[in-house]
Amino acid sequence: APAIGVLALQGDVREHVAALTGAGAHARPVRRPRELDAVDGLVIPGGESTTISKLADIFDMREPIDKRIAAGMPVYGSCAGMIMLATEVLDGRPDQRGFAGIEMTVRRNAFGRQVDSFEAPVTIAGVAGEPFHAVFIRAPWVERVGVGVDVLGEVTEGPAAGRIVAVRQGNLLATSFHPELTGDLRLHRYFVDLVRAA
Ligand code: GLN
């Protein structure tokens, strides 16, 4: 089974470790460069992207992660993790900085500040079965994607209909929502397969 790390600087690390384990990976928290060296793929969890950005510098993880991404390591970011994988962030803090990631523009806290969280069905291209019961918590959406980026999923109903919430560029995968919170392992299985194939 592939070894997959969950970046454990801040956020819902335990939930991703549990989901990855359920999906057949050897999953473990990663917060030091040496620990990153030992994994085949990485998940960046939901949490607070400004905090994760700051801690990535404090823990000397920024350059090692950028290098592994450049070398083709698969990475999956959910919510704050999606923001950390975006080349451009709208409504971000001026000092927050992402990894060398997906050619896209995301808007932080995009779904509106009066509704902190909501749920909607989302179909993901390449994942069979029912739509995901997607949970959004102060989530970003994607406003622009570059040429090499595949849109995997959009919100299909309600005021946010048409908003892009799942993308993939090569070995990099990102979702606005949190499949690790709903016990639906299909997206983690998709990522484990991607790591196996890499
Ligand atoms: N609003 C958070 C951020 O900007 C993301 C929220 C989440 O990960 N649930 O990073």
Residues whose N, C-alpha, C, O or C-beta is under 5 A from the ligand:
A	BS01	LIG	G46 G47 E48 S49 T50 S78 C79 A80 R108 N109 I137 R138 A139
